[in-house]
Amino acid sequence: LPQGTSDFYFEEAPELRLASQWGRHFLEFYGGADNFTYLKASQLNLTDWNVGADGRYDISRAATVTASASYAELHESLESPNTAGAQAAPNRYFKDHGDLAAVYQPSRLGISLGGTFDRYDWENTPRIGGGELNNKDRNEDEYQGTLKTFYEFSPGYSAFVQGIYGVRRFDRFFDRDGFHRSSHGYRFDGGVDLTLTHLLKGEVFLGYLRQDYAQDVPLPLANVSGLDFGASLDWYATSLITVHLGGGRTVEDSTIFESSAIDNRYGSLSADYEFKRNIIFQ
């Protein structure tokens, strides 16, 4: 759109889930789409989609194993700092995801161990006036391992300490500007999981994060470190109204010249109102 003009869009997000109702164990298959339709800027119209499955195996009352796998085609918001000025559409990518975790809690003290794999394959983006923006230097694999210990000090309340270590490996050693963007990092956090009667439940944590980049290359990138934090709370204000509060910090990969990463700090507030059993306003 020309500078200074605006547009409206409609979003439709159908979803289908097939879930087990067994007394023990759990298995679910799902699929969905997220369609964006603009009134004027039809070149921005797109449809994201995803398919996947997840499950839980109950070894005993104290031990469980969970796993999930998914495949999706998604897009990067035009608000992202990675958006180039000459783009005619948002950047799009395919994402493979898999994770596996085990939890053991024989008493109030418990421990969980898990691993996650994500694969990103970026598509070329059309440019204004013709041609394409080559995004193949953004293709990467991400590996992450998590160790978490927790203690239920009161019914509905548990404190936890967790450590997360991750590695990001790009297919190409150098990106479009000659920077080596592969990195590794970690997070150490402490927090609380809470369920206050039927009114409030969620998680709050605080800690430290660091992401390190190679320094033995011609154009080294600066390391990133600092405060790590996150929150995800649901408040059941009434039988019909639920309020959601969220927030956190993420260190995301960047394509910006000389920029190590995008330091994303965000907060969110939303509410659901159950107008009828089958109609919910958000």
Backbone as CSV, one residue per row, in Angstrom:
resi,resn,N_x,N_y,N_z,CA_x,CA_y,CA_z,C_x,C_y,C_z
1,LEU,0.833,-1.195,0.000,0.000,0.000,0.000,0.871,1.250,0.000
2,PRO,0.408,2.339,-0.620,1.171,3.593,-0.573,1.321,4.068,0.872
3,GLN,2.424,4.764,1.150,2.691,5.231,2.500,1.557,6.143,2.990
4,GLY,1.138,5.940,4.225,0.097,6.770,4.808,-1.308,6.230,4.633
5,THR,-1.466,5.141,3.878,-2.788,4.528,3.711,-2.925,3.329,4.639
6,SER,-4.140,2.835,4.777,-4.393,1.728,5.701,-5.292,0.698,5.032
7,ASP,-5.463,-0.422,5.718,-6.277,-1.493,5.174,-6.850,-2.315,6.329
8,PHE,-7.887,-3.082,6.038,-8.467,-4.018,6.984,-8.245,-5.433,6.461
9,TYR,-8.162,-6.394,7.392,-8.069,-7.786,6.970,-8.959,-8.659,7.841
10,PHE,-9.336,-9.787,7.292,-10.114,-10.782,8.017,-9.235,-12.004,8.255
11,GLU,-9.394,-12.606,9.422,-8.625,-13.802,9.764,-9.584,-14.930,10.130
12,GLU,-9.408,-16.083,9.479,-10.195,-17.269,9.796,-9.224,-18.375,10.198
13,ALA,-9.522,-19.079,11.298,-8.598,-20.087,11.812,-9.343,-21.376,12.176
14,PRO,-9.769,-22.161,11.178,-10.414,-23.448,11.481,-9.401,-24.455,12.023
15,GLU,-9.865,-25.352,12.877,-8.985,-26.339,13.502,-9.758,-27.627,13.743
16,LEU,-9.072,-28.747,13.611,-9.677,-30.055,13.844,-8.771,-30.858,14.766
17,ARG,-9.377,-31.466,15.807,-8.622,-32.285,16.749,-9.346,-33.608,16.988
18,LEU,-8.572,-34.667,17.023,-9.084,-35.997,17.336,-8.288,-36.515,18.526
19,ALA,-8.945,-36.590,19.687,-8.238,-36.903,20.935,-8.840,-38.133,21.597
20,SER,-7.998,-38.915,22.228,-8.444,-40.098,22.962,-9.109,-39.684,24.270
21,GLN,-9.928,-40.576,24.809,-10.558,-40.364,26.102,-10.318,-41.558,27.014
22,TRP,-9.115,-42.106,26.936,-8.760,-43.263,27.742,-8.553,-42.859,29.197
23,GLY,-8.684,-43.827,30.094,-8.409,-43.583,31.503,-6.922,-43.366,31.754
24,ARG,-6.097,-44.101,31.028,-4.635,-43.930,31.083,-4.123,-43.631,29.682
25,HIS,-2.971,-42.988,29.652,-2.332,-42.613,28.386,-3.190,-41.581,27.629
26,PHE,-2.610,-41.027,26.577,-3.310,-40.008,25.796,-2.703,-39.945,24.413
27,LEU,-3.557,-39.754,23.399,-3.092,-39.625,22.024,-4.003,-38.637,21.302
28,GLU,-3.380,-37.746,20.506,-4.142,-36.722,19.815,-3.533,-36.440,18.451
29,PHE,-4.409,-36.257,17.455,-4.019,-35.806,16.120,-4.745,-34.501,15.831
30,TYR,-4.080,-33.592,15.160,-4.702,-32.299,14.913,-4.214,-31.704,13.594
31,GLY,-4.969,-30.729,13.128,-4.607,-29.988,11.933,-5.391,-28.692,11.909
32,GLY,-4.840,-27.701,11.238,-5.534,-26.425,11.211,-4.963,-25.496,10.165
33,ALA,-5.642,-24.387,9.984,-5.225,-23.365,9.036,-5.468,-21.999,9.648
34,ASP,-4.741,-21.004,9.154,-4.898,-19.621,9.609,-4.836,-18.734,8.367
35,ASN,-5.993,-18.267,7.924,-6.105,-17.554,6.654,-6.259,-16.052,6.882
36,PHE,-5.486,-15.250,6.144,-5.546,-13.791,6.216,-5.996,-13.250,4.862
37,THR,-7.088,-12.451,4.856,-7.619,-11.870,3.630,-7.730,-10.361,3.805
38,TYR,-7.011,-9.595,2.959,-7.014,-8.131,3.022,-8.029,-7.570,2.032
39,LEU,-8.639,-6.435,2.392,-9.624,-5.814,1.515,-8.963,-5.154,0.307
40,LYS,-7.808,-4.524,0.494,-7.116,-3.825,-0.598,-5.813,-4.529,-0.991
41,ALA,-4.971,-4.799,-0.030,-3.631,-5.343,-0.306,-3.696,-6.848,-0.520
42,SER,-4.260,-7.255,-1.631,-4.444,-8.681,-1.899,-3.114,-9.427,-2.005
43,GLN,-2.009,-8.716,-2.278,-0.715,-9.377,-2.368,-0.244,-9.900,-1.012
44,LEU,-0.877,-9.427,0.056,-0.530,-9.889,1.408,-1.384,-11.067,1.860
45,ASN,-2.372,-11.465,1.066,-3.217,-12.603,1.433,-2.375,-13.870,1.537
46,LEU,-2.602,-14.642,2.569,-1.862,-15.895,2.734,-2.625,-16.819,3.668
47,THR,-2.217,-18.089,3.663,-2.800,-19.101,4.544,-1.698,-19.926,5.182
48,ASP,-1.584,-19.859,6.484,-0.709,-20.755,7.228,-1.465,-22.054,7.513
49,TRP,-0.726,-23.142,7.726,-1.365,-24.413,8.061,-0.427,-25.260,8.900
50,ASN,-0.990,-26.213,9.606,-0.171,-27.111,10.437,-0.880,-28.437,10.637
51,VAL,-0.095,-29.499,10.777,-0.592,-30.837,11.123,0.351,-31.411,12.165
52,GLY,-0.175,-32.269,13.040,0.692,-32.827,14.064,-0.008,-33.855,14.922
53,ALA,0.756,-34.374,15.859,0.248,-35.361,16.815,1.035,-35.223,18.112
54,ASP,0.379,-35.539,19.212,1.073,-35.572,20.496,0.446,-36.655,21.363
55,GLY,1.209,-37.097,22.345,0.716,-38.174,23.198,1.444,-38.250,24.520
56,ARG,0.877,-39.030,25.417,1.454,-39.250,26.745,1.331,-40.723,27.110
57,TYR,2.428,-41.298,27.601,2.424,-42.685,28.058,2.625,-42.694,29.561
58,ASP,1.650,-43.243,30.293,1.709,-43.285,31.760,2.366,-44.584,32.202
59,ILE,3.650,-44.488,32.544,4.376,-45.670,33.000,3.839,-46.121,34.351
60,SER,3.628,-45.165,35.242,3.054,-45.403,36.561,2.427,-44.104,37.031
61,ARG,1.913,-44.082,38.248,1.335,-42.854,38.777,2.393,-41.780,38.964
62,ALA,3.660,-42.195,39.068,4.738,-41.240,39.330,5.549,-40.894,38.095
63,ALA,5.408,-41.662,37.029,6.280,-41.474,35.864,5.468,-41.431,34.576
64,THR,5.758,-40.434,33.746,5.100,-40.304,32.443,6.116,-39.886,31.392
65,VAL,5.809,-40.208,30.145,6.613,-39.791,28.998,5.685,-39.131,27.988
66,THR,6.067,-37.973,27.498,5.263,-37.266,26.501,6.104,-37.030,25.245
67,ALA,5.426,-36.937,24.112,6.107,-36.680,22.840,5.143,-35.982,21.898
68,SER,5.707,-35.215,20.962,4.880,-34.565,19.956,5.706,-34.352,18.691
69,ALA,5.003,-34.222,17.573,5.642,-33.949,16.283,4.663,-33.151,15.432
70,SER,5.182,-32.197,14.656,4.318,-31.375,13.822,5.080,-30.877,12.603
71,TYR,4.303,-30.455,11.608,4.852,-29.872,10.391,3.930,-28.729,9.983
72,ALA,4.516,-27.586,9.613,3.689,-26.413,9.346,4.341,-25.510,8.319
73,GLU,3.504,-24.744,7.629,3.954,-23.625,6.801,3.447,-22.354,7.470
74,LEU,4.368,-21.448,7.813,4.037,-20.266,8.604,4.621,-19.019,7.949
75,HIS,4.377,-17.860,8.555,4.947,-16.621,8.012,5.481,-15.754,9.147
76,GLU,6.399,-14.884,8.797,6.992,-13.936,9.726,6.257,-12.603,9.574
77,SER,5.814,-12.045,10.686,5.049,-10.806,10.637,5.846,-9.690,9.958
78,LEU,5.136,-8.844,9.213,5.781,-7.692,8.581,6.327,-6.714,9.620
79,GLU,5.893,-6.835,10.888,6.417,-5.990,11.951,7.822,-6.421,12.380
80,SER,8.270,-7.597,11.937,9.582,-8.098,12.339,10.697,-7.205,11.806
81,PRO,11.740,-6.954,12.597,12.902,-6.202,12.106,13.593,-6.880,10.928
82,ASN,13.328,-8.181,10.720,13.931,-8.892,9.590,13.274,-8.555,8.254
83,THR,12.173,-7.809,8.261,11.494,-7.447,7.019,12.319,-6.424,6.240
84,ALA,12.602,-6.743,4.974,13.345,-5.817,4.109,12.369,-4.829,3.471
85,GLY,12.854,-3.623,3.173,11.983,-2.575,2.661,11.385,-2.862,1.303
86,ALA,12.002,-3.745,0.519,11.534,-3.991,-0.849,10.639,-5.217,-0.954
87,GLN,10.224,-5.793,0.181,9.400,-6.993,0.131,7.986,-6.682,-0.353
88,ALA,7.447,-7.574,-1.193,6.068,-7.442,-1.657,5.121,-8.317,-0.844
89,ALA,5.661,-9.150,0.051,4.852,-10.061,0.866,5.671,-10.461,2.095
90,PRO,5.040,-11.034,3.108,5.793,-11.480,4.284,6.730,-12.652,3.952
91,ASN,7.777,-12.804,4.757,8.650,-13.966,4.646,7.892,-15.206,5.123
92,ARG,8.038,-16.324,4.380,7.361,-17.567,4.737,8.385,-18.683,4.921
93,TYR,8.003,-19.680,5.743,8.921,-20.779,6.017,8.147,-22.031,6.405
94,PHE,8.814,-23.177,6.238,8.306,-24.460,6.706,9.023,-24.806,8.004
95,LYS,8.293,-25.404,8.932,8.869,-25.738,10.236,8.541,-27.178,10.603
96,ASP,9.606,-27.968,10.862,9.469,-29.304,11.435,9.723,-29.196,12.936
97,HIS,8.892,-29.843,13.729,9.071,-29.782,15.183,8.902,-31.171,15.784
98,GLY,9.738,-31.466,16.770,9.603,-32.701,17.537,10.119,-32.502,18.941
99,ASP,9.482,-33.126,19.912,9.978,-33.042,21.287,9.641,-34.311,22.052
100,LEU,10.436,-34.564,23.075,10.285,-35.744,23.921,10.644,-35.351,25.340
101,ALA,9.820,-35.748,26.316,10.072,-35.373,27.707,9.621,-36.491,28.636
102,ALA,10.309,-36.611,29.761,9.959,-37.585,30.791,9.849,-36.873,32.130
103,VAL,8.828,-37.235,32.915,8.596,-36.635,34.224,8.502,-37.739,35.265
104,TYR,9.208,-37.538,36.386,9.166,-38.498,37.491,8.907,-37.739,38.782
105,GLN,7.779,-38.042,39.450,7.410,-37.365,40.691,6.813,-38.382,41.666
106,PRO,7.677,-39.088,42.413,7.173,-40.088,43.364,6.583,-39.472,44.628
107,SER,6.931,-38.221,44.913,6.431,-37.534,46.105,6.275,-36.060,45.762
108,ARG,6.468,-35.194,46.731,6.374,-33.764,46.445,7.513,-33.282,45.553
109,LEU,8.631,-33.984,45.592,9.786,-33.624,44.781,9.734,-34.360,43.454
110,GLY,9.950,-33.637,42.371,9.914,-34.253,41.055,11.000,-33.709,40.152
111,ILE,11.187,-34.392,39.019,12.195,-33.985,38.047,11.686,-34.284,36.648
112,SER,12.049,-33.437,35.688,11.681,-33.672,34.287,12.894,-33.418,33.405
113,LEU,12.977,-34.178,32.338,14.076,-34.071,31.384,13.487,-34.137,29.992
114,GLY,13.888,-33.185,29.131,13.294,-33.163,27.806,14.224,-32.627,26.741
115,GLY,13.865,-32.893,25.501,14.631,-32.408,24.358,13.701,-31.961,23.249
116,THR,14.135,-30.958,22.471,13.329,-30.392,21.393,14.182,-30.205,20.147
117,PHE,13.577,-30.472,18.989,14.235,-30.236,17.709,13.310,-29.410,16.833
118,ASP,13.865,-28.367,16.200,13.114,-27.543,15.255,13.952,-27.326,14.002
119,ARG,13.326,-27.502,12.854,13.969,-27.282,11.568,13.218,-26.179,10.830
120,TYR,13.949,-25.147,10.351,13.356,-24.028,9.627,13.882,-24.016,8.190
121,ASP,12.952,-24.052,7.231,13.289,-23.946,5.812,12.551,-22.744,5.239
122,TRP,13.299,-21.694,4.886,12.702,-20.435,4.450,12.500,-20.407,2.941
123,GLU,11.381,-19.837,2.517,11.079,-19.660,1.108,11.596,-18.307,0.633
124,ASN,11.860,-18.175,-0.647,12.220,-16.882,-1.216,11.000,-15.960,-1.206
125,THR,11.238,-14.669,-1.006,10.159,-13.687,-0.884,10.129,-12.789,-2.118
126,PRO,8.953,-12.589,-2.732,8.880,-11.696,-3.916,9.204,-10.260,-3.542
127,ARG,9.902,-9.571,-4.444,10.254,-8.165,-4.250,9.281,-7.258,-5.003
128,ILE,9.136,-6.054,-4.509,8.351,-5.045,-5.211,9.053,-4.705,-6.523
129,GLY,8.355,-4.796,-7.617,8.953,-4.505,-8.916,9.522,-5.709,-9.622
130,GLY,9.462,-6.897,-8.972,9.959,-8.112,-9.596,11.173,-8.686,-8.902
131,GLY,11.446,-9.946,-9.177,12.568,-10.620,-8.552,12.195,-11.185,-7.193
132,GLU,13.189,-11.825,-6.537,12.945,-12.473,-5.252,14.080,-12.173,-4.270
133,LEU,13.731,-12.155,-2.991,14.711,-12.058,-1.909,15.091,-13.473,-1.496
134,ASN,16.380,-13.820,-1.642,16.848,-15.166,-1.327,17.023,-15.314,0.183
135,ASN,16.250,-16.225,0.788,16.304,-16.441,2.240,16.955,-17.766,2.624
136,LYS,17.630,-18.420,1.693,18.194,-19.735,1.983,19.274,-19.686,3.070
137,ASP,19.871,-18.506,3.290,20.880,-18.409,4.352,20.249,-18.438,5.742
138,ARG,18.916,-18.450,5.835,18.225,-18.506,7.115,17.841,-19.930,7.503
139,ASN,18.038,-20.895,6.613,17.701,-22.285,6.929,18.582,-22.781,8.071
140,GLU,17.964,-23.399,9.067,18.730,-23.802,10.250,18.050,-24.934,11.005
141,ASP,18.848,-25.577,11.889,18.365,-26.558,12.850,18.577,-26.003,14.257
142,GLU,17.602,-26.221,15.134,17.723,-25.807,16.528,17.512,-27.025,17.422
143,TYR,18.448,-27.215,18.366,18.368,-28.298,19.340,18.315,-27.680,20.740
144,GLN,17.474,-28.254,21.591,17.346,-27.696,22.933,17.098,-28.807,23.942
145,GLY,17.811,-28.763,25.059,17.615,-29.710,26.145,17.225,-28.976,27.410
146,THR,16.309,-29.561,28.191,15.807,-28.927,29.404,15.841,-29.899,30.568
147,LEU,16.342,-29.419,31.705,16.316,-30.167,32.958,15.615,-29.305,33.999
148,LYS,14.581,-29.864,34.622,13.769,-29.095,35.569,13.502,-29.918,36.823
149,THR,13.720,-29.327,37.982,13.359,-29.946,39.252,12.311,-29.069,39.926
150,PHE,11.349,-29.706,40.578,10.271,-28.945,41.201,9.856,-29.593,42.515
151,TYR,9.295,-28.762,43.390,8.880,-29.231,44.709,7.518,-28.645,45.030
152,GLU,6.541,-29.485,45.322,5.192,-29.047,45.657,5.131,-28.776,47.158
153,PHE,5.318,-27.511,47.529,5.383,-27.173,48.951,4.013,-26.975,49.576
154,SER,2.964,-26.898,48.763,1.602,-26.754,49.256,0.659,-27.180,48.150
155,PRO,-0.529,-27.701,48.467,-1.458,-28.081,47.406,-1.723,-26.918,46.451
156,GLY,-1.428,-27.136,45.179,-1.628,-26.096,44.181,-0.443,-25.179,43.977
157,TYR,0.625,-25.358,44.763,1.804,-24.507,44.641,3.046,-25.383,44.525
158,SER,3.903,-25.077,43.563,5.181,-25.774,43.435,6.238,-24.796,42.942
159,ALA,7.404,-24.876,43.533,8.540,-24.064,43.114,9.437,-24.912,42.217
160,PHE,10.090,-24.285,41.253,10.933,-25.054,40.342,12.194,-24.282,39.988
161,VAL,13.202,-25.040,39.595,14.443,-24.517,39.045,14.699,-25.277,37.755
162,GLN,15.030,-24.560,36.677,15.250,-25.224,35.410,16.448,-24.648,34.676
163,GLY,17.088,-25.514,33.924,18.191,-25.109,33.064,17.909,-25.538,31.639
164,ILE,18.158,-24.655,30.683,17.903,-24.923,29.269,19.164,-24.616,28.478
165,TYR,19.589,-25.567,27.665,20.757,-25.358,26.806,20.338,-25.590,25.360
166,GLY,20.708,-24.672,24.470,20.306,-24.789,23.079,21.420,-24.487,22.103
167,VAL,21.336,-25.104,20.930,22.308,-24.912,19.852,21.538,-24.578,18.579
168,ARG,22.015,-23.555,17.840,21.432,-23.160,16.564,22.493,-23.321,15.487
169,ARG,22.194,-24.132,14.472,23.150,-24.421,13.410,22.538,-24.078,12.050
170,PHE,23.138,-23.108,11.354,22.667,-22.708,10.033,23.311,-23.573,8.952
171,ASP,22.555,-23.800,7.870,23.074,-24.606,6.767,24.289,-23.951,6.127
172,ARG,24.257,-22.633,5.968,25.350,-21.903,5.350,26.236,-21.290,6.431
173,PHE,27.527,-21.421,6.265,28.455,-20.915,7.277,28.366,-19.399,7.373
174,PHE,28.244,-18.710,6.231,28.107,-17.255,6.218,26.750,-16.876,5.638
175,ASP,26.161,-15.806,6.177,24.888,-15.334,5.648,25.115,-14.348,4.508
176,ARG,24.065,-13.677,4.070,24.121,-12.780,2.906,25.084,-11.623,3.085
177,ASP,25.408,-11.264,4.329,26.307,-10.146,4.604,27.676,-10.585,5.102
178,GLY,27.949,-11.901,5.089,29.252,-12.397,5.502,29.386,-12.679,6.982
179,PHE,28.254,-12.797,7.716,28.301,-13.085,9.146,28.005,-14.561,9.398
180,HIS,28.712,-15.119,10.394,28.465,-16.490,10.828,27.493,-16.421,12.007
181,ARG,26.248,-16.919,11.828,25.195,-16.709,12.807,24.872,-17.924,13.671
182,SER,25.526,-19.034,13.456,25.314,-20.175,14.345,25.740,-19.796,15.759
183,SER,25.032,-20.333,16.758,25.300,-19.927,18.136,24.848,-21.012,19.103
184,HIS,25.198,-20.817,20.351,24.692,-21.681,21.420,24.403,-20.802,22.632
185,GLY,23.484,-21.260,23.484,23.113,-20.436,24.630,22.444,-21.241,25.712
186,TYR,22.198,-20.582,26.833,21.564,-21.263,27.963,20.706,-20.282,28.757
187,ARG,19.806,-20.860,29.536,18.950,-20.107,30.448,18.898,-20.849,31.784
188,PHE,18.985,-20.097,32.877,18.776,-20.640,34.218,17.654,-19.839,34.864
189,ASP,16.593,-20.522,35.283,15.421,-19.837,35.808,14.922,-20.498,37.086
190,GLY,14.280,-19.696,37.902,13.551,-20.179,39.056,12.166,-19.573,39.052
191,GLY,11.177,-20.346,39.466,9.829,-19.814,39.402,8.845,-20.607,40.214
192,VAL,7.574,-20.294,39.987,6.480,-20.906,40.741,5.355,-21.287,39.790
193,ASP,4.862,-22.521,39.929,3.604,-22.949,39.314,2.533,-22.870,40.386
194,LEU,1.399,-22.276,40.070,0.381,-22.101,41.098,-1.015,-22.382,40.566
195,THR,-1.838,-22.901,41.455,-3.260,-23.089,41.205,-3.987,-22.654,42.465
196,LEU,-4.524,-21.445,42.448,-5.189,-20.864,43.605,-6.682,-21.155,43.515
197,THR,-7.115,-22.192,44.240,-8.484,-22.721,44.173,-8.882,-22.846,42.698
198,HIS,-10.010,-22.305,42.339,-10.466,-22.375,40.952,-10.359,-21.017,40.266
199,LEU,-9.634,-20.065,40.895,-9.625,-18.698,40.386,-8.397,-18.346,39.554
200,LEU,-7.248,-18.871,39.925,-6.001,-18.448,39.289,-5.061,-19.630,39.125
201,LYS,-4.490,-19.749,37.933,-3.484,-20.780,37.713,-2.506,-20.305,36.656
202,GLY,-1.281,-20.826,36.714,-0.288,-20.439,35.723,1.117,-20.601,36.243
203,GLU,2.035,-19.863,35.619,3.463,-19.997,35.902,4.132,-18.637,35.800
204,VAL,5.077,-18.394,36.716,5.891,-17.174,36.702,7.333,-17.581,36.976
205,PHE,8.303,-17.045,36.206,9.702,-17.372,36.460,10.601,-16.192,36.165
206,LEU,11.806,-16.261,36.725,12.810,-15.205,36.577,14.182,-15.857,36.584
207,GLY,15.103,-15.332,35.767,16.423,-15.937,35.735,17.395,-15.162,34.866
208,TYR,18.325,-15.898,34.246,19.414,-15.314,33.467,19.540,-16.070,32.153
209,LEU,19.823,-15.339,31.068,20.023,-15.976,29.769,21.301,-15.455,29.115
210,ARG,21.844,-16.282,28.216,23.033,-15.885,27.462,23.044,-16.630,26.135
211,GLN,23.400,-15.910,25.053,23.546,-16.488,23.723,24.907,-16.087,23.180
212,ASP,25.755,-17.084,22.872,27.121,-16.834,22.445,27.293,-17.116,20.953
213,TYR,28.044,-16.224,20.288,28.327,-16.331,18.859,29.831,-16.505,18.648
214,ALA,30.191,-17.087,17.524,31.599,-17.355,17.236,32.390,-16.050,17.170
215,GLN,33.568,-16.051,17.811,34.421,-14.862,17.825,35.658,-15.022,16.941
216,ASP,35.876,-16.240,16.387,37.067,-16.493,15.566,36.732,-16.432,14.077
217,VAL,35.877,-15.497,13.684,35.487,-15.309,12.287,35.797,-13.869,11.901
218,PRO,35.841,-13.574,10.579,36.198,-12.197,10.157,35.280,-11.119,10.708
219,LEU,33.976,-11.401,10.810,33.021,-10.409,11.301,32.287,-10.989,12.511
220,PRO,32.903,-10.950,13.697,32.263,-11.540,14.886,31.047,-10.730,15.334
221,LEU,30.058,-11.444,15.854,28.854,-10.821,16.397,28.944,-10.782,17.916
222,ALA,28.352,-9.766,18.520,28.392,-9.608,19.965,27.491,-10.637,20.643
223,ASN,27.939,-11.150,21.786,27.124,-12.061,22.572,25.971,-11.300,23.239
224,VAL,24.912,-12.029,23.564,23.734,-11.438,24.198,23.537,-12.085,25.560
225,SER,23.291,-11.280,26.589,23.045,-11.824,27.926,22.173,-10.853,28.711
226,GLY,21.610,-11.357,29.802,20.797,-10.491,30.643,19.682,-11.237,31.340
227,LEU,18.706,-10.485,31.805,17.592,-11.009,32.583,16.664,-11.852,31.717
228,ASP,16.286,-13.015,32.231,15.290,-13.857,31.592,14.032,-13.837,32.458
229,PHE,12.866,-13.795,31.836,11.633,-13.757,32.606,10.481,-14.271,31.767
230,GLY,9.418,-14.677,32.441,8.240,-15.162,31.738,7.072,-15.327,32.679
231,ALA,5.881,-15.227,32.146,4.657,-15.407,32.922,3.542,-15.883,32.016
232,SER,2.704,-16.746,32.547,1.517,-17.224,31.845,0.464,-17.509,32.898
233,LEU,-0.499,-16.606,33.041,-1.491,-16.697,34.103,-2.904,-16.631,33.534
234,ASP,-3.785,-17.462,34.077,-5.202,-17.452,33.726,-6.009,-17.150,34.982
235,TRP,-6.819,-16.106,34.913,-7.670,-15.708,36.034,-9.130,-15.930,35.638
236,TYR,-9.806,-16.809,36.383,-11.203,-17.106,36.112,-12.055,-16.127,36.921
237,ALA,-12.238,-14.934,36.341,-12.887,-13.845,37.062,-14.316,-14.193,37.446
238,THR,-15.056,-14.789,36.518,-16.403,-15.265,36.783,-16.572,-16.594,36.055
239,SER,-17.748,-17.172,36.149,-17.997,-18.434,35.450,-18.025,-18.254,33.937
240,LEU,-18.133,-16.992,33.473,-18.215,-16.712,32.039,-17.008,-15.962,31.498
241,ILE,-16.194,-15.360,32.361,-15.088,-14.504,31.924,-13.751,-15.070,32.408
242,THR,-12.806,-15.233,31.484,-11.445,-15.658,31.807,-10.467,-14.614,31.283
243,VAL,-9.554,-14.174,32.142,-8.554,-13.182,31.773,-7.193,-13.868,31.669
244,HIS,-6.451,-13.587,30.592,-5.145,-14.210,30.355,-4.057,-13.134,30.383
245,LEU,-3.007,-13.381,31.149,-1.858,-12.483,31.223,-0.606,-13.264,30.858
246,GLY,0.187,-12.718,29.929,1.402,-13.408,29.506,2.527,-12.432,29.258
247,GLY,3.724,-12.934,29.199,4.880,-12.089,28.932,6.149,-12.905,28.949
248,GLY,7.230,-12.319,28.430,8.488,-13.039,28.430,9.544,-12.346,27.597
249,ARG,10.664,-13.022,27.437,11.780,-12.505,26.653,12.330,-13.621,25.791
250,THR,12.544,-13.341,24.510,13.145,-14.298,23.599,14.285,-13.631,22.837
251,VAL,15.295,-14.404,22.506,16.412,-13.954,21.676,16.285,-14.670,20.338
252,GLU,15.892,-13.938,19.300,15.582,-14.519,18.001,16.669,-14.191,16.979
253,ASP,16.794,-15.062,15.986,17.804,-14.863,14.941,17.501,-13.614,14.122
254,SER,18.552,-12.943,13.678,18.423,-11.691,12.945,19.084,-11.806,11.575
255,THR,18.574,-11.018,10.620,19.227,-10.867,9.318,19.782,-9.458,9.155
256,ILE,19.696,-8.646,10.193,20.111,-7.247,10.133,21.634,-7.159,10.171
257,PHE,22.203,-6.303,9.348,23.653,-6.148,9.247,24.250,-5.789,10.610
258,GLU,25.259,-6.556,11.051,25.998,-6.371,12.297,25.155,-6.604,13.554
259,SER,23.914,-7.053,13.417,23.059,-7.308,14.573,23.134,-8.784,14.955
260,SER,23.473,-9.069,16.218,23.550,-10.452,16.668,22.194,-11.129,16.656
261,ALA,21.199,-10.447,17.225,19.896,-11.073,17.404,18.833,-10.009,17.607
262,ILE,17.583,-10.452,17.588,16.451,-9.599,17.934,16.076,-9.911,19.375
263,ASP,16.207,-8.937,20.248,15.889,-9.093,21.669,14.417,-8.717,21.853
264,ASN,13.572,-9.711,21.894,12.127,-9.500,21.897,11.582,-9.626,23.319
265,ARG,11.067,-8.536,23.860,10.433,-8.534,25.181,8.965,-8.159,24.985
266,TYR,8.081,-8.991,25.448,6.677,-8.820,25.094,5.761,-9.051,26.301
267,GLY,4.572,-8.513,26.197,3.535,-8.745,27.177,2.198,-8.849,26.473
268,SER,1.258,-9.554,27.062,-0.048,-9.718,26.443,-1.130,-9.781,27.509
269,LEU,-2.287,-9.264,27.151,-3.447,-9.279,28.036,-4.676,-9.524,27.177
270,SER,-5.464,-10.509,27.530,-6.667,-10.816,26.763,-7.729,-11.375,27.695
271,ALA,-8.951,-11.471,27.177,-10.062,-11.988,27.962,-11.019,-12.751,27.059
272,ASP,-11.657,-13.773,27.611,-12.673,-14.560,26.910,-14.011,-14.388,27.639
273,TYR,-15.059,-14.188,26.863,-16.400,-14.094,27.437,-17.294,-15.127,26.761
274,GLU,-17.817,-16.061,27.561,-18.654,-17.130,27.026,-20.087,-16.627,26.897
275,PHE,-20.388,-16.051,25.736,-21.717,-15.498,25.485,-22.774,-16.600,25.536
276,LYS,-22.456,-17.724,24.868,-23.243,-18.942,24.960,-22.277,-20.104,24.968
277,ARG,-22.767,-21.313,25.199,-21.869,-22.456,25.298,-21.067,-22.660,24.027
278,ASN,-21.630,-22.281,22.881,-20.929,-22.467,21.612,-20.510,-21.157,20.967
279,ILE,-20.572,-20.025,21.704,-20.131,-18.729,21.195,-19.282,-18.041,22.259
280,ILE,-18.015,-17.766,21.937,-17.089,-17.130,22.872,-16.504,-15.886,22.220
281,PHE,-16.611,-14.746,22.902,-15.992,-13.503,22.436,-14.609,-13.399,23.063
282,GLN,-13.617,-13.011,22.255,-12.249,-12.833,22.750,-11.812,-11.389,22.578
